[in-house]
């Protein structure tokens, strides 16, 4: 299950960098949490975050949780961009002179 599923907690000092698969799982788990809050409050996370940064929102447990999920998702998006660049470099170097051939990951095939 995603590291940021219901029971998971973020640990920024992990001993190893997360894999691309773990990063994607984290992003999807955070998206589910953010979507739930967006539906509850009828507001997209980007808009809430802007209001939060402007100091226009009253502090609440949901607001603190929402901001935490949103900031964590932004961090995971940056980690994804870095990991994807590294993966694309490896794919390009393995297919010099040919189009990159993408294949599904084995774990994705067994879950389907």
N, C-alpha and C positions, 0 to 999 in steps of 0.2 A: 504494500500500500504506500501511497505517497508519504513522504516524510512530514508534510504539512497537512496530513489528513486530520481527522477529528482529534486523535489522541497524541499527535506529535508536537514537539517543541523545537524551536530553532536554537541551534548551538553554533554561534559564529566561530568558535575556536576549534572546529573539528580538525582532527589530525591530518586528513587528506582532503583534497579538493573533490567536490561531488562530481559524479559522472554526468554526462549529458542526459542520460535517462533519469537520474535522480532530480536534476534541475527541472526537466519537463514535468515530472510527477509533482514536484513542489509547486510549480506554476499552476498546474491544473487544480491541485488541492486548494491553493489560495484563491483561485478564480471562483471555485464553488462557495467558499466562505464569503468572499466579497459580494457575489451575486445574491446570496441570501440576505445580506444586510441591505443591499441596494433595493431589493424587492420589499423589505420591511419598511424602509424609510422613503421609498420613491425618489431616490437620488443616486446618480452614478458616482462611483468612487472618486473620479477626477474632480467632480464638482464639490463633493464633500471635502476633499483634501484642500482645494483652493479656499473654501470657507474656513477650514481649520487653520490654515497658514495665515489667514487674515485675522484670526482671533475672533471670528464672528459666531462661534458655536459654543454652547454651554458644555462643560466637561461631563461626560457620563461614561459608564462602563463600556457601552456599545461603541461610543466614539473612540475611546482609547484602543479598543480591540480593532476597530475598523482601520484606524490610522496605522496601527502596527501591521496589520495584514497588507495594507496598501504599500507601505514603505518596504516591507519584506518582499512583496511581489516585484517592486521596482528593482531591488537588489538582485533578485533571482533573474529578472530580465537581462540585467547587465551581465550576470554570470553566463546566461544562455548565449548572449551575443559573442562573448569571448570563446566559449566552448565550441560554438558553431564555426567561428572563424578557424579554429584549430582543426576541426573535423573536415572542413572544406579544403584546407591546405593539404591534409593527408589524402583526401579523395582525389584532388587535382593531381598531386604528385604520383598517385597510383594509376592514373588514367591519362598520362601525357599523350596528347595528340588524338584523344578519343573523348566522346561525351562521357560525363560522369554517370555511372550506372548506380542508381539507388535501389537498395533491396531492403525489405522490411527486416527489422530486428527479430531474432528468434523468439524472444519473450513476447513480443507483440503478436506473433503468429500463434503461440500456444494459448494466449488469453482470448483470442477471437473465437 
